[in-house]
Structure formats: C-alpha cells, structure tokens
Amino acid sequence: MNKIPKIDSIEELARFWDTHDIVDFEEDLEEVEEPIFERNTESVMRIRLPAEQAEALKRLAMSRGVDEADIVEEWVREKLRAS
C-alpha cells in the first residue's frame, strides 16, 4: 500500500496531491476528533492619517527597518497596557 510522504513545503505537497488520489492512501488516514486548525482571532483595522503624519510614520518605520503597521500595533499595545 502507498504511504503519504513527509513533505516540507506546501508547494511540494500541492504537486504531490495534484498527481495522486487520496483513496490510494486510506490506510494512512485517521479520523480527527478535534479541529487541527484554529481560526485567526486577530482583526484588521484601517486608520486615516493626514499625509504629513503618514509620511512621518513611513520614515520612522524605514529608519527602524520595520513595517508601518508594526509600529502602529506596538503603539496601540502600549497605550492599552497603560490604560
């Protein structure tokens, strides 16, 4: 009977299943009682900034080598912890 290979990348896994049928691997399968994947509990929010503030945020992010969203997220966390 065929065995499902251990694959390191999602691309390799996709190529494998593009050329194979799951019914050939029924002996390797097991029933799952609990969900393996949990839903992401994060929310995405948009904010409006005047162009001057947005530019200042971009410059700050570039100087730190991070994304603007990372800085805003850090600031929000700090403010919420302090409140």
Jmol script that loads the backbone (N, CA, C; Angstrom):
load data "model"
ATOM      1  N   MET A   1       0.846  -1.189   0.000  1.00  0.00           N
ATOM      2  CA  MET A   1       0.000   0.000   0.000  1.00  0.00           C
ATOM      3  C   MET A   1       0.882   1.240   0.000  1.00  0.00           C
ATOM      4  N   ASN A   2       0.434   2.289  -0.648  1.00  0.00           N
ATOM      5  CA  ASN A   2       1.177   3.548  -0.726  1.00  0.00           C
ATOM      6  C   ASN A   2       1.219   4.252   0.619  1.00  0.00           C
ATOM      7  N   LYS A   3       2.283   5.000   0.843  1.00  0.00           N
ATOM      8  CA  LYS A   3       2.438   5.794   2.065  1.00  0.00           C
ATOM      9  C   LYS A   3       2.453   7.272   1.690  1.00  0.00           C
ATOM     10  N   ILE A   4       1.810   8.106   2.502  1.00  0.00           N
ATOM     11  CA  ILE A   4       1.857   9.554   2.295  1.00  0.00           C
ATOM     12  C   ILE A   4       3.252  10.020   2.696  1.00  0.00           C
ATOM     13  N   PRO A   5       3.965  10.697   1.792  1.00  0.00           N
ATOM     14  CA  PRO A   5       5.331  11.117   2.113  1.00  0.00           C
ATOM     15  C   PRO A   5       5.355  12.291   3.089  1.00  0.00           C
ATOM     16  N   LYS A   6       6.451  12.399   3.813  1.00  0.00           N
ATOM     17  CA  LYS A   6       6.686  13.571   4.667  1.00  0.00           C
ATOM     18  C   LYS A   6       7.207  14.668   3.740  1.00  0.00           C
ATOM     19  N   ILE A   7       6.482  15.777   3.655  1.00  0.00           N
ATOM     20  CA  ILE A   7       6.836  16.855   2.726  1.00  0.00           C
ATOM     21  C   ILE A   7       7.005  18.141   3.508  1.00  0.00           C
ATOM     22  N   ASP A   8       8.069  18.899   3.168  1.00  0.00           N
ATOM     23  CA  ASP A   8       8.411  20.105   3.921  1.00  0.00           C
ATOM     24  C   ASP A   8       7.739  21.380   3.429  1.00  0.00           C
ATOM     25  N   SER A   9       7.304  21.415   2.185  1.00  0.00           N
ATOM     26  CA  SER A   9       6.744  22.680   1.692  1.00  0.00           C
ATOM     27  C   SER A   9       5.336  22.470   1.144  1.00  0.00           C
ATOM     28  N   ILE A  10       4.550  23.517   1.217  1.00  0.00           N
ATOM     29  CA  ILE A  10       3.176  23.466   0.720  1.00  0.00           C
ATOM     30  C   ILE A  10       3.162  23.261  -0.795  1.00  0.00           C
ATOM     31  N   GLU A  11       4.191  23.797  -1.488  1.00  0.00           N
ATOM     32  CA  GLU A  11       4.279  23.637  -2.938  1.00  0.00           C
ATOM     33  C   GLU A  11       4.488  22.170  -3.304  1.00  0.00           C
ATOM     34  N   GLU A  12       5.415  21.504  -2.593  1.00  0.00           N
ATOM     35  CA  GLU A  12       5.654  20.080  -2.842  1.00  0.00           C
ATOM     36  C   GLU A  12       4.405  19.268  -2.532  1.00  0.00           C
ATOM     37  N   LEU A  13       3.741  19.609  -1.449  1.00  0.00           N
ATOM     38  CA  LEU A  13       2.524  18.909  -1.059  1.00  0.00           C
ATOM     39  C   LEU A  13       1.446  19.064  -2.134  1.00  0.00           C
ATOM     40  N   ALA A  14       1.302  20.268  -2.661  1.00  0.00           N
ATOM     41  CA  ALA A  14       0.312  20.518  -3.718  1.00  0.00           C
ATOM     42  C   ALA A  14       0.644  19.702  -4.965  1.00  0.00           C
ATOM     43  N   ARG A  15       1.941  19.668  -5.348  1.00  0.00           N
ATOM     44  CA  ARG A  15       2.343  18.875  -6.519  1.00  0.00           C
ATOM     45  C   ARG A  15       2.035  17.393  -6.300  1.00  0.00           C
ATOM     46  N   PHE A  16       2.307  16.920  -5.076  1.00  0.00           N
ATOM     47  CA  PHE A  16       2.036  15.516  -4.769  1.00  0.00           C
ATOM     48  C   PHE A  16       0.556  15.202  -4.952  1.00  0.00           C
ATOM     49  N   TRP A  17      -0.329  16.008  -4.341  1.00  0.00           N
ATOM     50  CA  TRP A  17      -1.759  15.709  -4.409  1.00  0.00           C
ATOM     51  C   TRP A  17      -2.349  16.003  -5.781  1.00  0.00           C
ATOM     52  N   ASP A  18      -1.658  16.802  -6.599  1.00  0.00           N
ATOM     53  CA  ASP A  18      -2.100  17.001  -7.984  1.00  0.00           C
ATOM     54  C   ASP A  18      -1.958  15.718  -8.798  1.00  0.00           C
ATOM     55  N   THR A  19      -1.044  14.856  -8.374  1.00  0.00           N
ATOM     56  CA  THR A  19      -0.760  13.646  -9.155  1.00  0.00           C
ATOM     57  C   THR A  19      -1.163  12.357  -8.435  1.00  0.00           C
ATOM     58  N   HIS A  20      -1.795  12.453  -7.283  1.00  0.00           N
ATOM     59  CA  HIS A  20      -2.192  11.272  -6.523  1.00  0.00           C
ATOM     60  C   HIS A  20      -3.642  11.405  -6.058  1.00  0.00           C
ATOM     61  N   ASP A  21      -4.242  10.271  -5.743  1.00  0.00           N
ATOM     62  CA  ASP A  21      -5.622  10.244  -5.266  1.00  0.00           C
ATOM     63  C   ASP A  21      -5.641   9.794  -3.808  1.00  0.00           C
ATOM     64  N   ILE A  22      -6.404  10.477  -2.990  1.00  0.00           N
ATOM     65  CA  ILE A  22      -6.425  10.188  -1.549  1.00  0.00           C
ATOM     66  C   ILE A  22      -6.919   8.777  -1.242  1.00  0.00           C
ATOM     67  N   VAL A  23      -7.757   8.227  -2.106  1.00  0.00           N
ATOM     68  CA  VAL A  23      -8.260   6.871  -1.844  1.00  0.00           C
ATOM     69  C   VAL A  23      -7.144   5.834  -1.875  1.00  0.00           C
ATOM     70  N   ASP A  24      -6.024   6.150  -2.515  1.00  0.00           N
ATOM     71  CA  ASP A  24      -4.882   5.236  -2.534  1.00  0.00           C
ATOM     72  C   ASP A  24      -4.136   5.226  -1.202  1.00  0.00           C
ATOM     73  N   PHE A  25      -4.516   6.106  -0.285  1.00  0.00           N
ATOM     74  CA  PHE A  25      -3.793   6.244   0.982  1.00  0.00           C
ATOM     75  C   PHE A  25      -4.722   6.079   2.190  1.00  0.00           C
ATOM     76  N   GLU A  26      -5.833   5.403   1.997  1.00  0.00           N
ATOM     77  CA  GLU A  26      -6.829   5.268   3.071  1.00  0.00           C
ATOM     78  C   GLU A  26      -6.257   4.669   4.348  1.00  0.00           C
ATOM     79  N   GLU A  27      -5.307   3.754   4.226  1.00  0.00           N
ATOM     80  CA  GLU A  27      -4.733   3.126   5.419  1.00  0.00           C
ATOM     81  C   GLU A  27      -3.887   4.103   6.235  1.00  0.00           C
ATOM     82  N   ASP A  28      -3.398   5.173   5.600  1.00  0.00           N
ATOM     83  CA  ASP A  28      -2.589   6.185   6.293  1.00  0.00           C
ATOM     84  C   ASP A  28      -3.448   7.225   7.014  1.00  0.00           C
ATOM     85  N   LEU A  29      -4.726   7.281   6.687  1.00  0.00           N
ATOM     86  CA  LEU A  29      -5.589   8.334   7.215  1.00  0.00           C
ATOM     87  C   LEU A  29      -6.146   7.960   8.582  1.00  0.00           C
ATOM     88  N   GLU A  30      -6.390   8.970   9.394  1.00  0.00           N
ATOM     89  CA  GLU A  30      -7.023   8.741  10.690  1.00  0.00           C
ATOM     90  C   GLU A  30      -8.097   9.796  10.901  1.00  0.00           C
ATOM     91  N   GLU A  31      -9.153   9.414  11.589  1.00  0.00           N
ATOM     92  CA  GLU A  31     -10.245  10.341  11.853  1.00  0.00           C
ATOM     93  C   GLU A  31      -9.816  11.355  12.910  1.00  0.00           C
ATOM     94  N   VAL A  32     -10.170  12.593  12.682  1.00  0.00           N
ATOM     95  CA  VAL A  32      -9.806  13.668  13.603  1.00  0.00           C
ATOM     96  C   VAL A  32     -11.021  14.025  14.442  1.00  0.00           C
ATOM     97  N   GLU A  33     -10.843  14.002  15.760  1.00  0.00           N
ATOM     98  CA  GLU A  33     -11.939  14.316  16.677  1.00  0.00           C
ATOM     99  C   GLU A  33     -12.056  15.825  16.913  1.00  0.00           C
ATOM    100  N   GLU A  34     -10.909  16.491  17.033  1.00  0.00           N
ATOM    101  CA  GLU A  34     -10.883  17.925  17.316  1.00  0.00           C
ATOM    102  C   GLU A  34     -10.312  18.665  16.116  1.00  0.00           C
ATOM    103  N   PRO A  35     -10.729  19.901  15.933  1.00  0.00           N
ATOM    104  CA  PRO A  35     -10.164  20.656  14.809  1.00  0.00           C
ATOM    105  C   PRO A  35      -8.662  20.868  14.999  1.00  0.00           C
ATOM    106  N   ILE A  36      -7.930  20.712  13.919  1.00  0.00           N
ATOM    107  CA  ILE A  36      -6.481  20.890  13.974  1.00  0.00           C
ATOM    108  C   ILE A  36      -6.134  22.364  13.774  1.00  0.00           C
ATOM    109  N   PHE A  37      -6.876  23.030  12.913  1.00  0.00           N
ATOM    110  CA  PHE A  37      -6.602  24.431  12.621  1.00  0.00           C
ATOM    111  C   PHE A  37      -7.592  25.303  13.373  1.00  0.00           C
ATOM    112  N   GLU A  38      -7.081  26.290  14.056  1.00  0.00           N
ATOM    113  CA  GLU A  38      -7.955  27.222  14.755  1.00  0.00           C
ATOM    114  C   GLU A  38      -8.053  28.508  13.948  1.00  0.00           C
ATOM    115  N   ARG A  39      -9.175  29.143  14.038  1.00  0.00           N
ATOM    116  CA  ARG A  39      -9.370  30.402  13.316  1.00  0.00           C
ATOM    117  C   ARG A  39      -8.515  31.498  13.922  1.00  0.00           C
ATOM    118  N   ASN A  40      -8.061  32.373  13.060  1.00  0.00           N
ATOM    119  CA  ASN A  40      -7.279  33.523  13.497  1.00  0.00           C
ATOM    120  C   ASN A  40      -8.192  34.453  14.292  1.00  0.00           C
ATOM    121  N   THR A  41      -7.735  34.887  15.448  1.00  0.00           N
ATOM    122  CA  THR A  41      -8.564  35.741  16.295  1.00  0.00           C
ATOM    123  C   THR A  41      -8.172  37.210  16.179  1.00  0.00           C
ATOM    124  N   GLU A  42      -7.335  37.528  15.209  1.00  0.00           N
ATOM    125  CA  GLU A  42      -6.931  38.919  15.026  1.00  0.00           C
ATOM    126  C   GLU A  42      -7.915  39.640  14.117  1.00  0.00           C
ATOM    127  N   SER A  43      -7.992  40.946  14.281  1.00  0.00           N
ATOM    128  CA  SER A  43      -8.816  41.785  13.419  1.00  0.00           C
ATOM    129  C   SER A  43      -7.916  42.765  12.689  1.00  0.00           C
ATOM    130  N   VAL A  44      -8.311  43.106  11.498  1.00  0.00           N
ATOM    131  CA  VAL A  44      -7.582  44.104  10.717  1.00  0.00           C
ATOM    132  C   VAL A  44      -8.393  45.386  10.751  1.00  0.00           C
ATOM    133  N   MET A  45      -7.722  46.504  11.031  1.00  0.00           N
ATOM    134  CA  MET A  45      -8.402  47.793  11.090  1.00  0.00           C
ATOM    135  C   MET A  45      -7.684  48.776  10.174  1.00  0.00           C
ATOM    136  N   ARG A  46      -8.432  49.702   9.642  1.00  0.00           N
ATOM    137  CA  ARG A  46      -7.849  50.772   8.828  1.00  0.00           C
ATOM    138  C   ARG A  46      -7.921  52.068   9.612  1.00  0.00           C
ATOM    139  N   ILE A  47      -6.904  52.899   9.441  1.00  0.00           N
ATOM    140  CA  ILE A  47      -6.944  54.228  10.061  1.00  0.00           C
ATOM    141  C   ILE A  47      -6.637  55.261   8.990  1.00  0.00           C
ATOM    142  N   ARG A  48      -7.188  56.427   9.183  1.00  0.00           N
ATOM    143  CA  ARG A  48      -6.903  57.544   8.274  1.00  0.00           C
ATOM    144  C   ARG A  48      -5.933  58.482   8.971  1.00  0.00           C
ATOM    145  N   LEU A  49      -4.907  58.880   8.236  1.00  0.00           N
ATOM    146  CA  LEU A  49      -3.932  59.835   8.755  1.00  0.00           C
ATOM    147  C   LEU A  49      -3.747  60.939   7.735  1.00  0.00           C
ATOM    148  N   PRO A  50      -3.518  62.149   8.200  1.00  0.00           N
ATOM    149  CA  PRO A  50      -3.136  63.200   7.264  1.00  0.00           C
ATOM    150  C   PRO A  50      -1.837  62.780   6.563  1.00  0.00           C
ATOM    151  N   ALA A  51      -1.656  63.204   5.329  1.00  0.00           N
ATOM    152  CA  ALA A  51      -0.496  62.804   4.528  1.00  0.00           C
ATOM    153  C   ALA A  51       0.818  63.058   5.256  1.00  0.00           C
ATOM    154  N   GLU A  52       0.902  64.173   5.962  1.00  0.00           N
ATOM    155  CA  GLU A  52       2.131  64.523   6.677  1.00  0.00           C
ATOM    156  C   GLU A  52       2.446  63.488   7.766  1.00  0.00           C
ATOM    157  N   GLN A  53       1.420  63.061   8.502  1.00  0.00           N
ATOM    158  CA  GLN A  53       1.625  62.057   9.549  1.00  0.00           C
ATOM    159  C   GLN A  53       1.955  60.689   8.945  1.00  0.00           C
ATOM    160  N   ALA A  54       1.310  60.360   7.855  1.00  0.00           N
ATOM    161  CA  ALA A  54       1.579  59.084   7.191  1.00  0.00           C
ATOM    162  C   ALA A  54       3.028  59.031   6.709  1.00  0.00           C
ATOM    163  N   GLU A  55       3.514  60.143   6.160  1.00  0.00           N
ATOM    164  CA  GLU A  55       4.911  60.215   5.707  1.00  0.00           C
ATOM    165  C   GLU A  55       5.870  60.081   6.877  1.00  0.00           C
ATOM    166  N   ALA A  56       5.560  60.749   7.982  1.00  0.00           N
ATOM    167  CA  ALA A  56       6.409  60.661   9.172  1.00  0.00           C
ATOM    168  C   ALA A  56       6.449  59.219   9.685  1.00  0.00           C
ATOM    169  N   LEU A  57       5.312  58.550   9.663  1.00  0.00           N
ATOM    170  CA  LEU A  57       5.248  57.154  10.090  1.00  0.00           C
ATOM    171  C   LEU A  57       6.088  56.270   9.165  1.00  0.00           C
ATOM    172  N   LYS A  58       6.001  56.501   7.857  1.00  0.00           N
ATOM    173  CA  LYS A  58       6.815  55.743   6.898  1.00  0.00           C
ATOM    174  C   LYS A  58       8.299  55.932   7.151  1.00  0.00           C
ATOM    175  N   ARG A  59       8.703  57.176   7.368  1.00  0.00           N
ATOM    176  CA  ARG A  59      10.125  57.458   7.624  1.00  0.00           C
ATOM    177  C   ARG A  59      10.597  56.759   8.894  1.00  0.00           C
ATOM    178  N   LEU A  60       9.777  56.819   9.947  1.00  0.00           N
ATOM    179  CA  LEU A  60      10.130  56.165  11.202  1.00  0.00           C
ATOM    180  C   LEU A  60      10.257  54.653  10.997  1.00  0.00           C
ATOM    181  N   ALA A  61       9.310  54.079  10.281  1.00  0.00           N
ATOM    182  CA  ALA A  61       9.341  52.637  10.023  1.00  0.00           C
ATOM    183  C   ALA A  61      10.594  52.257   9.235  1.00  0.00           C
ATOM    184  N   MET A  62      10.910  53.035   8.224  1.00  0.00           N
ATOM    185  CA  MET A  62      12.110  52.753   7.424  1.00  0.00           C
ATOM    186  C   MET A  62      13.368  52.845   8.271  1.00  0.00           C
ATOM    187  N   SER A  63      13.422  53.836   9.149  1.00  0.00           N
ATOM    188  CA  SER A  63      14.616  54.002   9.984  1.00  0.00           C
ATOM    189  C   SER A  63      14.787  52.829  10.951  1.00  0.00           C
ATOM    190  N   ARG A  64      13.675  52.198  11.329  1.00  0.00           N
ATOM    191  CA  ARG A  64      13.728  51.039  12.232  1.00  0.00           C
ATOM    192  C   ARG A  64      13.799  49.714  11.473  1.00  0.00           C
ATOM    193  N   GLY A  65      13.587  49.781  10.161  1.00  0.00           N
ATOM    194  CA  GLY A  65      13.608  48.561   9.354  1.00  0.00           C
ATOM    195  C   GLY A  65      12.399  47.669   9.562  1.00  0.00           C
ATOM    196  N   VAL A  66      11.263  48.303   9.857  1.00  0.00           N
ATOM    197  CA  VAL A  66      10.029  47.540  10.067  1.00  0.00           C
ATOM    198  C   VAL A  66       8.909  48.135   9.220  1.00  0.00           C
ATOM    199  N   ASP A  67       7.787  47.479   9.233  1.00  0.00           N
ATOM    200  CA  ASP A  67       6.602  47.938   8.521  1.00  0.00           C
ATOM    201  C   ASP A  67       5.865  48.979   9.362  1.00  0.00           C
ATOM    202  N   GLU A  68       5.170  49.897   8.700  1.00  0.00           N
ATOM    203  CA  GLU A  68       4.402  50.917   9.420  1.00  0.00           C
ATOM    204  C   GLU A  68       3.385  50.280  10.365  1.00  0.00           C
ATOM    205  N   ALA A  69       2.750  49.208   9.905  1.00  0.00           N
ATOM    206  CA  ALA A  69       1.736  48.541  10.726  1.00  0.00           C
ATOM    207  C   ALA A  69       2.332  47.995  12.020  1.00  0.00           C
ATOM    208  N   ASP A  70       3.584  47.545  11.971  1.00  0.00           N
ATOM    209  CA  ASP A  70       4.234  47.030  13.186  1.00  0.00           C
ATOM    210  C   ASP A  70       4.375  48.123  14.239  1.00  0.00           C
ATOM    211  N   ILE A  71       4.724  49.320  13.792  1.00  0.00           N
ATOM    212  CA  ILE A  71       4.877  50.435  14.731  1.00  0.00           C
ATOM    213  C   ILE A  71       3.528  50.818  15.334  1.00  0.00           C
ATOM    214  N   VAL A  72       2.515  50.925  14.498  1.00  0.00           N
ATOM    215  CA  VAL A  72       1.183  51.291  14.993  1.00  0.00           C
ATOM    216  C   VAL A  72       0.680  50.229  15.966  1.00  0.00           C
ATOM    217  N   GLU A  73       0.891  48.955  15.637  1.00  0.00           N
ATOM    218  CA  GLU A  73       0.465  47.866  16.521  1.00  0.00           C
ATOM    219  C   GLU A  73       1.173  47.965  17.874  1.00  0.00           C
ATOM    220  N   GLU A  74       2.460  48.261  17.847  1.00  0.00           N
ATOM    221  CA  GLU A  74       3.229  48.423  19.090  1.00  0.00           C
ATOM    222  C   GLU A  74       2.670  49.575  19.921  1.00  0.00           C
ATOM    223  N   TRP A  75       2.388  50.711  19.274  1.00  0.00           N
ATOM    224  CA  TRP A  75       1.853  51.872  19.988  1.00  0.00           C
ATOM    225  C   TRP A  75       0.497  51.557  20.620  1.00  0.00           C
ATOM    226  N   VAL A  76      -0.360  50.878  19.881  1.00  0.00           N
ATOM    227  CA  VAL A  76      -1.690  50.543  20.401  1.00  0.00           C
ATOM    228  C   VAL A  76      -1.556  49.626  21.611  1.00  0.00           C
ATOM    229  N   ARG A  77      -0.697  48.604  21.507  1.00  0.00           N
ATOM    230  CA  ARG A  77      -0.483  47.697  22.642  1.00  0.00           C
ATOM    231  C   ARG A  77      -0.001  48.460  23.872  1.00  0.00           C
ATOM    232  N   GLU A  78       0.964  49.376  23.676  1.00  0.00           N
ATOM    233  CA  GLU A  78       1.495  50.165  24.798  1.00  0.00           C
ATOM    234  C   GLU A  78       0.397  51.005  25.443  1.00  0.00           C
ATOM    235  N   LYS A  79      -0.413  51.664  24.623  1.00  0.00           N
ATOM    236  CA  LYS A  79      -1.494  52.510  25.148  1.00  0.00           C
ATOM    237  C   LYS A  79      -2.522  51.678  25.913  1.00  0.00           C
ATOM    238  N   LEU A  80      -2.875  50.528  25.375  1.00  0.00           N
ATOM    239  CA  LEU A  80      -3.870  49.683  26.039  1.00  0.00           C
ATOM    240  C   LEU A  80      -3.339  49.130  27.354  1.00  0.00           C
ATOM    241  N   ARG A  81      -2.072  48.774  27.393  1.00  0.00           N
ATOM    242  CA  ARG A  81      -1.474  48.285  28.640  1.00  0.00           C
ATOM    243  C   ARG A  81      -1.464  49.372  29.700  1.00  0.00           C
ATOM    244  N   ALA A  82      -1.223  50.614  29.278  1.00  0.00           N
ATOM    245  CA  ALA A  82      -1.133  51.740  30.211  1.00  0.00           C
ATOM    246  C   ALA A  82      -2.505  52.191  30.715  1.00  0.00           C
ATOM    247  N   SER A  83      -3.552  51.820  30.014  1.00  0.00           N
ATOM    248  CA  SER A  83      -4.883  52.310  30.417  1.00  0.00           C
ATOM    249  C   SER A  83      -5.548  51.422  31.441  1.00  0.00           C
TER     250      SER A  83
END
end "model"
wireframe off; spacefill off
backbone 0.3
color backbone group
